[in-house]
Amino acid sequence: MKKEIEPIISEVGRIILGKDREILLVLTCLLAKGHLLIEDIPGVGKTTLAQTLAVTLGLNFSRVQCTSDLLPADIIGISIFDSKEQAFRFHPGPLFDRMVLVDELNRATPRTQSALLEAMEERQVSVDGVTHRLPEPFFVIATQNQRYHVGTFPLPESQLDRFLMRIQLGYPDYNSERELLTGEARLDMVRRLKPVMQIAKLKELQEQVPKIHVSAAILDYVQNIIAASRSNPQQYLGLSPRGGISLLRAAQAWALCEDREMVLPEDIQQVAGSVLEHRLNPEGSKVRQSGCQATEQLIKSIPLLT
C-alpha cells in the first residue's frame, strides 16, 4: 500500500516540514477509524496539518473553535421550526463534515466536551429523539492546550479514551524552520493543493485494516502489555479492553502502511506511545516526560514471544 500512502505523506510533508513520522501516525489513526488528539503549544502547525490532510484526501472539512460559551448545539446542530412544512427541521452542525477539527477542545466546558462522546464512539448523534448518522469516513482531530494554560478544563478519562492516539508535533528542526521563515505562507500553499486520493479508495483502505493478520504470538504480546499496565505502580490507570483493541487496530493500520499483510512486534512498538500514554497517564503535560518514560519502560519490559 506504500504507493497509495507515500504520495499523501509527500504532499502533506511539503506543508508540514520535517514531520513525516507524525504525518504517518495521523494517517494510521485515520485508517484505523480512530480519532486524534494533538496536544502542543500554539503555532506549531496543528490546524495547518488538519487542513492539509483534508484537502489531500478530498474530505470536506470544518473547524470548531472551542470557547467557554460554546454549546453542544453549536457543533451538533439544531432543530428549527419550518412554518411552511409545519414541522421542525434539523439543521446539521459542523460535526457532519467528514473531517472535523475541534480546536482547543479543553477550553470548552465539560457539557460541550461530552457532546462529542456519542459522535466519536458511535458515529451518530441524537437530537430531539431522532438519530442522525454521521458520514463515512468520519475523523475528528482535536487540539488541546497544555493544562497549565489559562482557561482550560481538563478532559475526563472517558473523553481521552475516545481518542485512538495522542501526539505532539513539537518544534521544527533547524533546516525546516529556516524554510518556514523564508518560504511561502503555508496557508497559500494549502489553497493550491489537489486531492491525491479519492474517498472511495480511503474507505477501501480502512476496510482492509481489520483483515491484516494477527498471529497468536502477537495476541499474547498485546495481552502481556495489557496485564503489565494493570499491575504497574508507575501507571495512573491500567489499560482497558478498549485500549487493548485500540493498540491492536493501530498496529494493523501501521502494518498496512508498511505494505505488509501481518502485524509484527515492531508495529506494536511503533504505535504504542501514541496509543497508550494518554490512557495510562492522562494527567498530560506536567507529567509528560515521566509519563513517556513510564510507557516506554512498560513496552521494553515485555519480552517478545516467538
Stockholm file with secondary structure:
# STOCKHOLM 1.0

chainA/1-306         MKKEIEPIISEVGRIILGKDREILLVLTCLLAKGHLLIEDIPGVGKTTLAQTLAVTLGLNFSRVQCTSDLLPADIIGISIFDSKEQAFRFHPGPLFDRMVLVDELNRATPRTQSALLEAMEERQVSVDGVTHRLPEPFFVIATQNQRYHVGTFPLPESQLDRFLMRIQLGYPDYNSERELLTGEARLDMVRRLKPVMQIAKLKELQEQVPKIHVSAAILDYVQNIIAASRSNPQQYLGLSPRGGISLLRAAQAWALCEDREMVLPEDIQQVAGSVLEHRLNPEGSKVRQSGCQATEQLIKSIPLLT
#=GR chainA/1-306 SS CHHHHHHHHHHHHTTSTTCHHHHHHHHHHHHTTCCEEEECCTTSSHHHHHHHHHHHHTCCEEEEECCTTCCHHHHHEEEEEETTTTEEEEEECGGGSSEEEEETGGGSCHHHHHHHHHHHHHSEEEETTEEEECCSSCEEEEEECCTTSTTCCCCCHHHHTTCSEEECCCCCCHHHHHHHHHSCCHHHHHHTCCCSSCHHHHHHHHHHGGGSBCCHHHHHHHHHHHHHHHHCTTCSSCCCHHHHHHHHHHHHHHHHHTTCSBCCHHHHHHHHHHHHHHHHCTTCGGGHHHHHHHHHHHHHHSCCCC
#=GC SS_cons         CHHHHHHHHHHHHTTSTTCHHHHHHHHHHHHTTCCEEEECCTTSSHHHHHHHHHHHHTCCEEEEECCTTCCHHHHHEEEEEETTTTEEEEEECGGGSSEEEEETGGGSCHHHHHHHHHHHHHSEEEETTEEEECCSSCEEEEEECCTTSTTCCCCCHHHHTTCSEEECCCCCCHHHHHHHHHSCCHHHHHHTCCCSSCHHHHHHHHHHGGGSBCCHHHHHHHHHHHHHHHHCTTCSSCCCHHHHHHHHHHHHHHHHHTTCSBCCHHHHHHHHHHHHHHHHCTTCGGGHHHHHHHHHHHHHHSCCCC
//
